[in-house]
Amino acid sequence: MPGKGRIIFHIDMNSFYASVEMAYDPALRGKPVAVAGNVKERKGIVVTCSYEARAHGVKTTMPVWEAKRNCPDLIVLPPNFDRYRSSSRAMFSILREYTDLVEPVSIDEGYMDMTDTPYSRNAYETAKEIQSRLQKELLLPSSIGIAPNKFLAKMASDMKKPLGITILRKREVPDILWPLPVGEMHGVGKKTAEKLNGLSIDTIGDLAAADEHSLKRLLGINGPRLKNKANGIHHAPVDPERIYEFKSVGNSSTLSHDSADEDELLAVFRKLSASVSDRLQRKEVMASKLFIMIRYADWKTITRSITLKNPIDQKNEIYNEAEHLFFKHWNKNPIRLLGITGTDLVEKEQAYKQLDLFSFTEDAKDEPIQQMMEKLNEKYGSKLIRKGAKVKKDESKTSGTSFNKDFFQDEKKS
């Protein structure tokens, strides 16, 4: 690697859940293995699978019955999250032996800034050592991308799986990235790719050369950001604290007079829902949790929340959840202020990470999985539902977190 500039690693564990199961039970090694929700149900869904299973046509999000049809010898296991948490902690513990600048992205991937460490002069050899230690000490395979920024490191780690190590230099972007379809670029989902295709932006190279003003009109502030990334430019630092950030988008309104009129109060909620929806969409994020605030005429104030099954950003969805909370908790006394806040935000293009084992196996109880998948793909623009957050639709008077966030909050305290 060059002596100047940053040296960023992206560590991506290969088929993490399945790999952990094989590490726990050596008899599973070399066999087609899948981890799935509702294993005994026809509607069970494959969450992850070994490369041996993939060789027989088994894929993530595939119904278990179809996976077994493709691979009759498939070994299907239920998830064991205590086991995955333990392996993830051990994985991040190894990474932090090399640098304090480790940014977890999820339970099975993270960034490392190796710039100001003794290992910077031998980045490739260090990556080989890390990969070897993860394999020998934890029996877990990984792929590692090495690059001058986080975006390029992420793109690099995806290039060789399993057990790959890829160096991607900025000067190599035109030859390596630009010929790729724009939909293969990290941060570009199906819907965004379709919009870009509408401007005849079909490759990452087309995006790199696109008119910035046209991109901004099409995609808002994200347009110029994607253009920069397509040119290999990404200045975001590796931030160990980023995983713990819980931002919010909210709005409140003080009524012109104290009111107990249902129609008047619901009209306020409709306006607030539209306002919060607009702000979420401008920021290109979605809310996984919703709070309402009720302040009565006597200034007594209560807040109530609901943790959502799936992230939302549409005004009708926000209004429906707020209305449900309101009628459940309003004591019919006159009100002077109402508020709505969305929290536990996820980037819109990454929202599909929330729609994982925890949520879609529940959804599958209510409708055929193929119909559900079509709805998710249409709504969120993602053809792949990946490991992510545990989201239960429970009401709470305190803030709640997703599976990944719970895990990292616990880790932070330890």
N, C-alpha and C positions, 0 to 999 in steps of 0.2 A: 504494500500500500504506500501511497505517496507520503512524504514527511509532513506536508501541510494539510490543513483541513481536519475535519472530525473523522473518527473511525467508530462506526456504529454497527453493532451486531443485532440481528433479529433472530431469536431462538424460537423455533416452532416445533413442538413435540409432534411426532408422527402417530396418527391414529391413537390418541392419548388414552381414552378409556379402554379400548381393546388392548393396547400395549400394557397398561397397568394390570389388567386381568391376566395377561400372559406372564407378566413378571411374578405375579402372586401364585400362579399355578403353572409351573414349567411344562406340564403335560399338554398345555394348549399351544405351545410354541410350534410354529410352522403349520398350524391348522387354520382353516377358515373360521374366524370368530367374529361375532357381531354383538354389540351391546344395544339393547332395545327396551323401550317401555312397553308395558302390558305384554310381556313375553308370551303368556298363555292365550292372549286374545288374538283374534283374526286381524284386528285393527292395529296391532302393535307395530311400531315404527322403528326402523334401524337408525340409531343415533350416530354410531361410528362402527367401522369394521376394519379388520386386518387386511393387509395387502393380499394375502392369500384368498380372502373372500372377494376382494375386488377383482381378482383375476377371473373369477367365475361370474362376474356381472352383478355382484352385490354392490349397492350404492347407498349413501346416506339419504335418509328420508323415504327409502323404499319400504313398503309394507312387509312385515315379516313373512307373510304367506308367499309373496312374490320372490323375496330373497331366498326362501327355502326351495322354491320351484327352480330358481336359477342354480342353486347350490344345495342339493339334497343333504350333503354332509355338514352343512353350516351349524356351528355351535352357537346358540343364542343365549346370552346371559342378561340378567337384570342388572341395572346400575347399582354400584356400591360407592356412594359419595364420600363416605369416611375414608375409604381406600384411596380415592382420587385426590382428596384434600391432602392426605399424608404424602402421597407421591409428589404433588405439586409443591408442597412446602420444602421437601427434600431437593427438588429441582432448583427452586429459587435460592435455596441455601448455598448450593454449589455455585450458582452464578454470582452471588454476592461475595464469594471468595476472591473474585477477580476485580470487582469494582463496586463502589457504593452506588453508582449511578445505574440502577436497574429499575426499569419501569414495567411492571406487570401490565399486560393488556387483557389477559383472561387467565383462567386457571392453568392453561397449557402453552402460553406464549408470552414473550416479553422482549424488551429492548435493553441493550447494554451500551453505555458510552465508554469506549476503551481508550479515548484520545489521550488523556493525561495519566495513563497507567504504564508501568514497566513493560506491559505486553504489547504496546502499540507498534513496536518495531517488527514484531513477528505475529501479526494479526492472524494470518492463515494457520500457523502452527498452534496458536492459542485456541482458535476455533476447533481445530482437530482434537486438541486436548480436552476441551469442554465436552465435545460430542462423545469422545471416548469415555470420559468419566461418567456421563449420563448413561451410557450404554453398559459400562462395567459395574458401576456402583448401584444403579437403580434399575438396570435391565430395560431401559427405555430409549428407543431410537428418536433422533431429532434431525432437523434440517436447519442450517444456519446461513443467513445472508449477511454479507459484509459490504458496507457501503459508506459514503460520506454523509448520509442523512437517513432518517427513519423510513421515508417513503421508499427509497431505493433499496434499503436493507430488507424491507418487507417483500418487495418485488423479487429480490434475489433469493430469499429463502423458499419461495414458491417454485423456483425453477428446477430444483432437483429433489425429488422425494421418492423413497425415504432415504435417510442418511446422506443427504447432500450438503456440500459446502460450496457456496457461490460468491465470488467477488464481483460486484457491479460498480464500476467507476463511472463518474459523470460523463467522461468523454466517450464512453461506450453506449450511452443512451440512444444516439441516433441509429446505431447498427443493431442493437439488441432489443430495445423497447419499441422504437417507432414503427417497425413493421407489424407489431401485434395489433389485433382488433381492440378498439377502445374499450370494449366490454370486459377485457381481461385486465384492465388497469385497476389497481387497488383504489377503492373509493368511488368507483363508477359502477352503479347497479344497473339492473336491466332497464328500468324506466329512464334513467339518465342517459344510458347508451342509446336508447330509442330516440330521445330528444336530440342527441348529438348527431345521430345518423340522419335526422331530418334536415340538418345543416350540411349534409355531405361530409361529416366528420366520422370516418369509418375506422381509422387507425389512431394509435397513440400519436403518431407523427402528424396526422391531420390536426389533432387537438393542440399539439405543440405549436403549430403554425397558424392556428385559428385567430380571428379577430377578437380581441379582448372585449370590446364593447358588445359585440354580438353574443359572446358567451355570457356576459353579465345580464343582458336582457333575457337570455334563455334560462339561466340557472341561478341568477342572483349573484351574491358575493362568492358562491362556490365556483362559479365559472372561471374567474381569473386564478383562483387557487388551484383548480385542476390543470389549467394551462401551465402554471409554474411547475407543478409536479411532473407533467408530461415532458418538460424541459429539464427534469432532474433537479429542480429547485425546491427545497423544503427546509425551512429553518427551525421547525419545532424542536425544542430541546428534549432530551431524555429526562423525564421528571418522575422520580420515585413516588411523589405524592399524588400524581395525577389520578391514580386508581381510586383515591379516597374522596375525590371531589364530588359533591352532590349539589349541583346547581339547580335553580328553579326558574320558572316563568309564571308570573301571576299578576292579577289585577284585582282591584276592589273598587267599590262605588258606594259613596254615602248618599242615601236617599234624601230628597228635598224635604221630606217629612217622615215621621215615624209611621210605619205601615204594617198592617197585618193582612192586606189584600193579596190573595194568592196570585191573581193575574198580574198584578203590579210587580210582585217579587220575582215571579218567573220571567217577566220581561227583562228585569235587571240581570238575571242569570243568563238569559240569551245573549245580551250585549257583552257580558263578561266572557262568555264562552267564545264568542266570535273574536274578541280582543286577544284572548289567550291563544286561540288557534292561529291567528295571524302572526303573533310573535313567535310561536313555536315553528311555524313554517318559514318565517324569515331567517330564523337561526338554524333551520334544517335539522331540527331535533324533534323527538317525540317523548311524551311523558309516560312513565311506567307507574306513576302514582299520582293521585289527585286529592287535593285538600279543598274543603270549603270553610269559610269563616262566616260566622253569624254573630253580629253585635246587636244586642237588644237595646230598646229605648233606655233601659236603666244602666247601659254600658257594660253589662255582663257579656263577655265574649267567649264563644266556644269554637273550636276547630275540630273537624272530623275528616277522616281520610279513608280512601279505598285504594288498595294495591291492585292494579289491573292485570287481567289475564294476559293481555297483549298491549304494547305501547300504542298511544293514540295521539293524533294531532288535529283531527277534524272537529269543527265546532259542534256538530250534532252529537258526536260521541262524547265530547266534553260535557255538553249540556245534559245529556241523558244520565251520565254518572253523577253530575252535580245535583240534578233534580232528585235522583234516588236518595242521595245522602241527605238532602234538605228535608224532604218529607219524613224521613226516618227520625230525624233529630230535632226538628223545629217544634217548639212547645206551644205554638200558636200565638205567642205574645208579639206585640209590635216590634218591628226591626228598624234600625237606623242605618246599618251597613251590611253589605254582603261582599264576599270575596271568593275567588277561585285561584288556586295555584297548582301548577303541574310540576312534579319533582321527579327525581331519579331519571334524569334525562339521558337519552341515548341518541347518537347521531342517526339521522333518518336512513342513510345508506347502510348503517350497521344494525338497524332495528331488528332485522331477521335473526340476529344472534339471540335475541330474547325469545324467539319463537321456536324453542327447542324441545327437547324431551319433556320438560316439565309442563309446558303449556299444550303442545299439540297432542300429547297422549290423552290429555283431558278433553280437548276439543274432539278427538276421534270418537269419544263416547256418544257425542251428539249428532255427528254427521259422517258420511262416508269420507274416508281419508282423501280420496282423489278430489272430491269437491272442495274439501278444506284447503288442499294444496293449491288448487287453482285460485281460490279466493285470496290466499296469502300472496301468491305470486302476482296476482293482479293488483293487489292493494299495496304491497311493499316493494314490488319490483325486484325481487331476489329469487333466483332459481335454486339457491342452496340455503337450507336452514341448518345453522351450525350450533355448536355448543355455546351456551350462554347462561342466561339468568333464570333462576327459579322464581316464578311469578305466580303467586296464589292470589285469588280474588277474595281477600279477606279485608274486613274493615278494621281500622285501628285508630287509637287516639294518639299513637306515637308514630314516629317515622319508621318505615320498613325498608328492607334492602333486598336486592336480588341474590341469587346463589353465589355468583362471583363476588359481589360486593360484601356479602356476609363473610365469605371466606377471607377476603383481603382485610376487612375490618378486624376480624379475629387475629389475623397474622400481625397486624399493626400493633395490637395490644400485647402480643406475646413477646 
